[in-house]
Amino acid sequence: MTILKVILPSSRQIIPFNEPARDLRLQNKPLWLIQRDVLSKYTHSELQLAIDQPLPKTNEACVVYRDNLYFDDAFMSYFLNAAQKGGKAVQAALKLSDQAFREHCLPLSDSYQQIGDTYLLELWYYPEGPSENADPLIMDLQSQEIGYYHVPTYMATNAGDLVYYVPLRSIIAIDSWVHVFIADCVFGVFGRGARFEDELKTNPFFKLKILITSMLEGKQLLQCSRLVRKGQNCTIDPSAVINGPVTIGDNVTIGAGVIIENCIIGNNVNISQGCNLMLSVIGDGTFLPFRASLFMTTVMDNSMVAQNTCLQMSVIGRNSFVGAGTTFTDFNLLPQKLRARNASGDLANSNRPVLGGCVGHNCRIGAGMIIFPARTIESDVVLVSSNERRVIDHDVHFEDSDHHSFVTGVLHKRLYPRDLNTKPETW
């Protein structure tokens, strides 16, 4: 049975992009398109409400959600099946004991309504049209603990590996740039790998198909076509090493000596010689010159990360340029908490022991910069490497952009203005 989809708008701009969450790219798709694709097989039509517009008066079944929510098919299928079996109005909820929610979704966010140790999400199901009351429906994200980083004990506040709690069913409200990183890398490519391993363990027929394919193709298991899916008109050098699960779009060029592991590569991407990409999402039209290195990093569409540049656990917006030899650091040398901008634009504990930086849209970052952990650079900023500014140790907003002092500064247009309600002095 198909149902009506009702979308509640969120007008809040996400710092430093100065853009609502629905328009940001996750998994190399605009968030609104991810939502549409996931719900397409459950819904027959959609209704996009305006700000403060009331819910429609209808007697048909409907799903209602805020448009800053990222969710995958596994979560939505589980939610709708459970809701329809109950036959009553429900609101999705998560317990504080859910490790993926507590560690990754809750920090820096204000999109969840707390009732004791239960947190309500802005996602409802109404079997007979919207009503005033909806019972909480507790969801299980099926979190798995996966190690991702090992550091010497003298550099860590706690001994042992650093871990993520990776859900097999994913949902998160995008209230901060850190949530983009979580949705893409932890819940996205990390989650895809976790689901692959889970299916290998639980589905012998799936495992057999993988083994047969790798044997017929004469490739290692992680390099066979069932795990490395590529589009049309791709040029891949024979010396490149690609270990799945990897998705490669159309018209992609991958040069000699490139190493790719568990990534999403968009259309019309050029990855030059010697690049290293791991657990990253590369947007359409991206250009990576030789020896660029990305670890758990998102690069949105039509951006360029120049040669010998290193990005770790970072997010780069669309139409931006990061100059050669620039390094985004991710680990505090002294054991202190990393803070990031929360939903209100204030600095708050990110709950991340390691975290890179974030560059907004339409930025130009000069060569040889060093960006401290968790720092942000607002959309439309130009930074020129100089003796006065080579190390970025604080957030940079548009008023700090170097292009204001150029005679030709007018050539760099501001395409993503800040919301007038956001005061630059609070950054």
N, C-alpha and C positions, 0 to 999 in steps of 0.2 A: 504494500500500500504506500503510495507516494504522499508526501505531506507538503504543506506550505512552509517556506523559509522566510523568516522575518529578521532583518539585520538592523541592529541598534548601532548608530554611529558613535565613534569616539573622535572628537576634534583635537585632542591633545597632540601636540607635536613632540616627537621623540628627539631628545638631545643626543648628538649634535647635528642631526640631519635636518631639523626644522621641517619635518614632514610627518603626517599621521602614520600610525603603524600599518594601516591597511595598504598603503602605497609602497612600503619598504619591501625589498626582495628577500625572501627566505627560500632556501633550496632552489635558488635561481628562478623564482616565480614571485610576482607580487602577492602579498598576503591575501588580498581579496580573491585572487585566482586560485590559490591553494584551497581556500574555504569553498569556493564554487565547485572545484573539481572533486573534493572529498564528498560534498553533499549532493552531487548531481544525481547519483543513483537512488537517493532517498526522497528527493523533493521534485515537485512538478513546476514550481514557479517561485519567484522571490519577490520580496517587498522591502525596499531600502527606505527606512524611515529617516526623516529629517531630525535635527537636534530638537529635543523636547516634544517631538510628535508622539501622541499616545499610541499604544498597541491597537491593531485593527480589531474591529468587532466582527468575529467570524465564529462559526461553529465547527470548522474543519480542523483536523489535527495540524499542529505546526511546531516547528523548532525555532527558537528565538535565541540569538547570541549577539554579543558585542563584537564589533569588527576588528578589535585589536587582539583577538584570540587566535593563536596558532594551534591547530589540532591535526592529527593524522587520521587515516582511515581506520586503523585499529582501534583508536579511542572512540571515534564517532560511531562505529559499528557496535561496539560494546555498550555505549551509552544508550543508543536508540533501541537496541534489542531489549535491554533491561527496562527501559522506560515503557515501551509498548507492552511488555509482559505484565507490568504492574497495572496498567490501564488507568493511571491517574496522573495529575499534573506533578511534575518533579523538576528540581533544580540540581544540576551536577554539583557535587561537593567532594572535597578531599580531606582526609585526616592529616593532622600534623605528624602522625607516625609514618606517613608515606615519605620515604627518604628522598625520592626525586623531587617531590613537591617542596618539602621543607628546605632542602639544600640549594635547589636551583630556581624554583619558581617564586617562592615567597620573598626572598631578599630583593630590595629595591622596588617592590611593587605595592600598589594600594588598590588593586582590582579585585581583591577577595574580601568578602564579608565574613568576619570571624564570629563564630558562635561556639564558645568553649574551645575544644581542640578540633573543631570542624570548620572548614573554610568553604564558603559558597562561591561558585564560579558564575559568571554572567552567561550562563547557558541553561535554557529551559526547554522542556517538552510539555506541550499541552495537547491532550487527546481530543478535546472538544473546544478548541479555541482558548485564547488567553483568559486567565482567571486571576483573582487576587492572591490566592494561596497556592503554594507549591511545596511539596515535601522534599527535604534533602535526599538525594540519591548518591550514596557513597560510592565513589569510583576507586578502582585499584589500578595504579599505573604499572604494576608488575616491575618494580625497579630491580636492577641488577648492579651490584658493585663491581666496577671495572677500574683497574689501575691504569694510569696514563703517564705518570711522571715519577721518576726516582731521583732523589737528590741526596747528597751526603747528610748524615745526621746533624752535622754542625751547622747546616744551612736550614734545617727544618725545625719548626717548633715542636712537632711530634715525629717520633721515629717511624720509618716505614714509607711505603709508597703513598703518593697522593692519589685519590680515587674520585671518580664521578659515579653518581647513581643514575644509571642509564635506564629509562623506561622502555618497555616493549609497546606501551600505549602512551602517546604523547599529547600533552596539552599545556600551554603556557600563555599567560597574558603578556603582550609585548609592551612594557612600560618603560624600558630602558634599553640602551644599546647593548648592554650585557645580555639581555634576554634574546637579542638577535643572535649573538654568539652562542648562547645555550641552545636555541632552537635549531640553528644550522649545524653546529658541531657535536654537541652532546646528545640532544634529542634526535638530530638529523642523521648525519653520517655515522656517528657512533652507534645510534639506535639501530640503523640499518644493518650494521655489522653484527650487533647483538641478536637481532631477529634472524639473520642468516645462520648464526651459530646455533640458535635455539631450534631452528627448523632442521638443521643437520642432525641434531641429537634426537629429535622427536619424530622425524619423518624419514623412514628408511628409503622410501621411493625417491624422495628428493635427493637424498645423498647418493643413491645409485645413479640418477640422471647426471649429477655433477661429475661423478667418477667416470662414467661412460663417455661423456662429452670431452673431458680432459684427455682420456686415452685416445679417442678418435682423432683429436686435433694435435696430439703429441705435445701437449703443454702441461705445465704444472697446474694443479687444481685451481689456484687463485687467479690464474691467467687465462682460463678457458672462457669461451664466449658466453657461457651462462652467468659469469660473474663480471666480465668486462664487456659491457654493451656499448657499442659505438654506432653513431649515426652515419649518414651518407657523405661521400666526398671527403673522407678523412685521409690525411697523410701522416703516417706514423713511422718514424725511423726504426729499423729493426733492432737497434741497440737500446731503445727505450724499454724500461722495465715498468710494467703496469700490473699491479696486484689488486684484485677486486675485493669487495664489490666496488666497481667504478662505472659511472655513467658518463659517456662522451657524446656530445651533440653533433650536429652537422657541420661540415666545412671546418674541421679542426685540424691544425697542424702541430705535430709534436716532434721536436728535434732530437738529435742524437744525445744519448746519455741522460735523458730525462727519467726521473723516478717518480711514479705516481702510486699512491696507496690509499684506497678507500676515499675517493673524491667524487664530486659532481662537477663535470666540466660542461659549460654551456656551448651554444652555437658560435661559430666564427671566432674561436679562440686560437691564439698563436702562442705556443709554449716553446721557447727557444732552447738551445743546447744547454744541458747541465742543470736544468731547473729541478728542484726537489719539492714535491707537493704531497702532504700527508693530512688526511682527515680535514680537507678543506673544500670550500664551495667557490667555484670560479664562474663568474657571470658571463653572459653573452658579450662577445666583442672584446674581451679582455686580452691584453698583450703582455706577456711576461718575457722580457729579454733574457739573455743567458745568465745562468747561475742565480736566478731569483729563488728564494726559499720561503715556503709557506707551511706552517704547522698549525692546524686547527684554526684556520683563518678564513674569513669571508671576504671576497672581492666582488662587489656588485658590478653591473653591466658597464661596458665601455670604459673601463679604467685601465691604467697601466702601472705596473710595478717594475721599476727599472732594474738593471743588472746589479748583482751582488747585494741585493736588498734582502733583509731577513724580517719576516713578520711571524709572530707567535701569538696565538689566541687573540687575534685582532679582527677588526671589522673596517673595511674600506668602502665608502659609498660609491655611487655611480659617477661616471665622467670625471674621475679624479686621477691625478698623477702623483706617484711617489718616486722621488729621485733616487739615483744610483747610490748604493752603499748606505742607505738609511736603515737603521736598526730599531725595531720596536721591542724594548725589553719587557719582561713579564714577571720578574721575580725580585722582590725587595731584598737587598743585601742584609738588612737588619730585620729581625722578626717582628714586624708590625703589620696591622691589618691594612689591606688595600681598600680604599674607598672609591666609589663611583657615583655618578649622578643617578638619583632615584627618580621616581615618577614625578615628583614635585620640583626636580632640578637641584635638589640639595645633595651635598655629599653624604653618603651613608656607607656602612660596611657592606662590601660586595659579597662577602662570604666566599671569596676566592683567594686561596693562598698564592696563586699565580694567575696573572691576567695581563693581556697586552693592551694596546690603545685602540682608539677609534678615530677615523677620519670621515668627515661628512661628505656631501655631494659637491662636485664642481670645485675641488680643492687642487692646489698646486704646491707640492712639498718639495723643496730643493734637495740636492744631493748631500749625503753625509750627515744627515740629522740623526740624533739619538732621542727617542721618545721614551720617557719614563713610564712605568706600569700604570695602567688605568687612566691615562690622560686622554683628553678628547680635543679634536680640532674641528671647529664649527664649519658647516658648509660655506663655500665661497671664499675660503681663506687662501691666501698666497703666503708661503713662508720661504724666505731666501736664506740660505746658509751663510752665516757671517761670523766674525769673531764675537759679536754681541749676542747672536742667537744661533747656537748650534745644538744646544741641549734643551729639550722641551720638558721642563719640570713642573709645569702647571697647565691647566686647561687654556686653550687659545680660542677666543671668540672673534667674531667678524671685525669688531672695532680694533683688534690687534693686528689685522692683516697687513703685511708689508706693502701690498699694492697701493695702499692709500698714499704712500709717500712717493710713488712713481709718477713721473710726468705723464706716462702713458697708462696710468692705473685705471683710467676710465674704460680701457679695453677689456678689463675683466668684469663681466656683468654679475650682479647679484641675482641668482636664480631662486634661492631658497631663503627668503627673509624670515626672521624670527617672529614668532607670535608677539603681538604688541603687549600681551599680558606678562611676557617673560622679561624680567629686568636683567640687563647684562651684568650689573654689579653683583648679582647673586651667583654668577658662574664661578 
